[in-house]
Amino acid sequence: MLLALSLLVALRLSEILPRQMGLGKFVLLYVYEASTHTQVGSGEEPGAPTVPGRYAEGAREQAIVFDDDRLYVAQGAVPWAATQVCVVRETSFAGVTTAQGLLQTARSSLSGHVGQVAGTSLFDHTYRIAVVTPGGAVKIELGGMAKVLTAGESWNVVAQRQDGKVILVEETAANASQLEELARLGEQASRVSFCNYGAWDTSRVGRPGRR
């Protein structure tokens, strides 16, 4: 019995060590993926993917809710003491939010995927988020690109067609209007936004209706 308990403790420690964040603290990120079209050739008027849109008619209640300095998780596991990275994922097509969920890990890095819905998103890429400082700075890698975000910073990457190929472009103040013009003209475009909310305490996370 004692041997089994020791083995269990060793396995749990191997999951959460080494750590960048202290126990009970994690880095919270919001990853928002948007595309101009619900599907290629749908005939719907496209709009530039800019901010989270409305929910699809008949959709379930929001799985994740931000309220001031708290995070409410209606579905799935709530981040616990060993969590180091927590990602709120939201996906929108033609302005309609189609999916929302939460990813978390006890490790100091987490991998995910953007562009999982065939024919609607130009993305088909894996991303990796790694905590690089105890203060909550992260390094994000996506499609051969990389960016370090401190708390409060965001990074937008746009996927667009060029000469028959899909290329990824970092959205900047200099090219934002050009990218939105392409969308206005009916060109398909997809954007993924990474927003770093910095270090969060597990005491600020709960279920809806509970403080």
C-alpha positions in Angstrom: 0.0 0.0 0.0 2.8 2.4 1.0 4.7 1.6 -2.2 1.6 2.2 -4.3 1.1 5.6 -2.6 4.7 6.6 -3.1 4.5 5.7 -6.8 1.3 7.8 -7.2 2.9 10.8 -5.5 6.0 10.4 -7.8 3.8 10.3 -10.9 1.9 13.4 -9.8 5.1 15.3 -9.1 6.5 14.3 -12.5 3.3 15.9 -14.0 3.7 19.3 -12.3 7.5 19.7 -12.1 9.5 21.7 -13.1 7.2 24.6 -12.6 7.4 28.2 -13.8 4.3 29.3 -11.9 3.8 28.8 -8.1 1.2 26.3 -7.0 -2.3 27.8 -7.2 -1.3 30.2 -10.0 -1.5 29.8 -13.7 -1.2 31.9 -16.9 -4.5 32.6 -18.5 -4.8 33.1 -22.3 -7.7 33.8 -24.6 -7.3 32.3 -28.1 -10.0 33.6 -30.6 -10.2 32.1 -34.1 -12.4 33.9 -36.6 -13.1 33.4 -40.3 -15.1 35.5 -42.8 -17.1 32.6 -44.2 -19.2 29.9 -42.7 -18.1 27.7 -45.6 -16.4 28.3 -48.9 -18.9 29.5 -51.5 -21.7 29.8 -49.0 -23.0 33.0 -50.6 -23.2 34.7 -47.2 -21.8 38.2 -47.0 -18.4 38.0 -45.4 -17.3 40.4 -42.7 -13.8 41.1 -41.4 -13.0 38.9 -38.4 -12.4 41.4 -35.7 -14.1 40.8 -32.4 -16.1 37.9 -30.8 -19.6 37.8 -32.5 -23.0 36.6 -31.5 -23.8 33.0 -30.6 -25.4 30.7 -33.1 -29.2 30.5 -32.7 -30.1 27.7 -30.3 -26.5 27.4 -29.0 -26.0 26.3 -25.4 -25.0 28.8 -22.7 -21.5 30.1 -22.7 -19.1 27.5 -21.4 -16.6 30.1 -20.2 -17.5 33.6 -18.8 -15.3 36.5 -17.8 -16.7 38.7 -15.1 -14.5 41.5 -13.9 -11.5 39.7 -12.2 -13.1 36.3 -12.2 -13.4 33.3 -14.6 -16.5 31.1 -14.5 -16.3 27.6 -16.0 -19.7 26.1 -16.8 -18.5 23.0 -18.6 -15.4 20.9 -18.1 -12.7 20.8 -15.4 -12.0 23.9 -13.3 -8.3 24.9 -13.2 -6.8 23.5 -10.0 -3.6 24.1 -7.9 -1.3 22.3 -10.3 -2.5 24.1 -13.4 0.2 26.2 -15.1 -1.4 27.1 -18.4 -5.1 27.7 -19.0 -6.4 28.6 -22.5 -9.9 29.8 -23.2 -10.7 28.9 -26.8 -13.4 30.5 -28.9 -14.2 29.9 -32.6 -16.4 32.1 -34.9 -17.4 31.9 -38.5 -19.0 34.8 -40.3 -19.6 36.6 -37.0 -21.3 33.6 -35.3 -19.6 31.9 -32.4 -19.7 28.2 -33.0 -17.5 26.7 -30.2 -16.1 27.7 -26.9 -14.0 25.7 -24.4 -11.1 25.5 -22.1 -7.7 23.8 -22.3 -5.4 23.4 -19.4 -2.2 21.6 -18.4 -0.1 21.1 -15.3 3.0 21.4 -17.5 4.7 24.7 -18.4 3.6 24.4 -22.1 0.5 23.5 -24.0 -0.1 22.7 -27.7 -3.4 23.2 -29.6 -4.7 23.5 -33.2 -6.4 26.2 -35.2 -8.4 25.5 -38.3 -10.1 22.2 -37.3 -13.3 22.8 -39.3 -12.6 21.9 -42.9 -13.6 24.3 -45.6 -14.3 27.2 -43.3 -10.9 28.2 -42.0 -7.7 28.8 -43.9 -5.7 27.7 -40.9 -4.5 24.2 -40.4 -1.8 24.8 -37.9 -0.6 23.6 -34.5 0.4 26.3 -32.0 2.5 25.9 -28.8 2.3 28.2 -25.8 5.2 28.0 -23.3 5.5 29.9 -20.0 8.8 31.7 -20.0 8.7 33.8 -16.8 7.1 33.3 -13.3 5.4 36.6 -14.0 3.3 35.1 -16.7 5.1 36.0 -20.0 4.6 33.3 -22.7 6.2 32.4 -26.0 3.7 31.4 -28.7 4.8 29.5 -31.8 2.5 29.2 -34.8 3.4 28.2 -38.4 7.0 29.0 -38.2 6.3 32.3 -36.5 7.0 33.1 -32.8 6.1 35.9 -30.4 6.7 36.6 -26.7 3.7 38.1 -24.9 3.8 39.7 -21.5 0.6 40.2 -19.4 -1.9 42.4 -21.2 -0.4 41.9 -24.7 -2.0 40.4 -27.8 -0.8 38.9 -31.1 -3.0 38.6 -34.2 -2.1 36.3 -37.1 -4.0 36.3 -40.4 -4.2 33.5 -42.9 -4.9 34.5 -46.5 -4.4 33.1 -50.0 -1.6 34.4 -52.2 -0.7 32.9 -55.5 -2.8 29.8 -54.7 -1.1 29.2 -51.4 -2.1 30.0 -47.8 0.3 32.3 -46.1 0.4 33.6 -42.5 0.9 37.3 -41.9 1.3 39.1 -38.5 -1.4 41.7 -38.3 0.1 45.2 -37.6 -1.3 48.7 -37.6 0.4 49.2 -41.0 -1.5 46.3 -42.7 -4.7 46.0 -40.8 -6.8 48.2 -43.1 -5.5 46.3 -46.2 -6.5 42.9 -44.6 -9.9 44.2 -43.8 -10.3 45.5 -47.3 -9.6 42.0 -48.7 -12.4 40.7 -46.5 -14.8 43.4 -47.6 -14.2 42.5 -51.2 -15.3 38.9 -50.5 -11.8 37.3 -50.2 -11.7 34.5 -47.6 -9.6 35.3 -44.6 -9.0 33.8 -41.2 -7.5 35.4 -38.0 -6.4 33.9 -34.7 -5.8 36.2 -31.8 -3.7 35.3 -28.7 -4.4 37.5 -25.7 -2.3 37.1 -22.5 -4.3 37.8 -19.3 -1.2 37.1 -17.3 -0.9 35.3 -13.9 -4.2 34.2 -12.3 -5.0 32.7 -9.0 -7.2 29.6 -8.8 -9.2 31.4 -6.1 -10.5 33.6 -9.0 -12.0 30.6 -10.8 -15.3 29.0 -10.1 -18.7 27.7 -11.4 -21.4 30.1 -12.5 -23.6 31.2 -9.6 -20.8 30.6 -7.1 -18.3 33.1 -5.7 
